[in-house]
Amino acid sequence: MPRHPIVHLVAALLLTITAHAQSTAEQAKAIYSRAVADFLNGRIASSADAFDELARLVPEEAPQLWQRGIAQYYAGRYRDCRAQFESHRTVNPADVENAAWHFLCVARDESPQRARAALLPVGPDARVPMREIYRMFGGRLKPDEVLAGTPAASGPQFYAHLYVGLYLEAIGDTNRSLEHIRIASADQYADAGGYMHAVARVHRRLREGGAR
C-alpha cells in the first residue's frame, strides 16, 4: 500500500531531528573534554570559555556544569561563578561543595562577611566531613575543629584539607591555606578526590606560579 506523502515528511523530519540531536551530543562531548583538558593543564581562561560554549550549545544542561563554576572562579570571573553555583543548586540542592564554592566566589567578589550572609542552604549531605565543612563556611566551626573531628580515612582527610585550604584563602590566610592545599594535592589522595584532587593540584600550581 503506498504511503501518504505526509508520512514521508514526518519520517524525514524525525530523522533530521535525531541526526541533529546526535550531532549536538557529539559536539557537546568534544567541547566538554576540551574544557576539562584545558583546566587540568592550567589553561584556565580557555577552559572557562569552552564551558561557556558548552552552556550555549546545551543550555538545558548548563545548571549541571559545576566544573564550569570552578573554572570561572580560577579565571577571576567571580560573578559568573556565583551565578553558576546558584544555578547548580536547582539540580543538586543537598551538595555542601556547591555552597562552599558559592561562598568562595562571593568572598572574592565582595567579602567573606557578605559570602557568609549569602551562604546557600543545603540538604542532608551525608558525606564525612561535609556537615562540619558547611558549619565552617557558616562561621560556626574553626578550621582546626574541622580537621580535629575528621576521621583518618583518605576520603574525609582529602576533603577536609581541600576545603579548609580553600576557606583559609577566602578569609585571607594564604600561607596556611597553601599548607592544606599541598596536603590535599598529594598523590596519595588521587583516588579519593577524583576530579577535586585535580582541582587541588591546579590550585597549587596557580598559587605557586606554575600555571600556563
Buried (B, 14 or more C-beta within 10 A) or exposed (E): EEEEEEEEEEEEEEEEEEEEEEEEEEBBEEBBEBBBEBBBBBBBBBBBBBBBBBBEBBEEEBBBBBBBBBBBBBBEBBEBBBBBBBBBBEEBBBBBBBBBBBBBBBBBBBEBEEBBEBBBEBEEBEBBBBBBBBBBBEEEBEBEEBBEEBEEEBBBBBBBBBBBBBBBBBBEBEEBBBBBBBBBBBEEBBEBBEEBBBBBBBBBBBBEEEBE
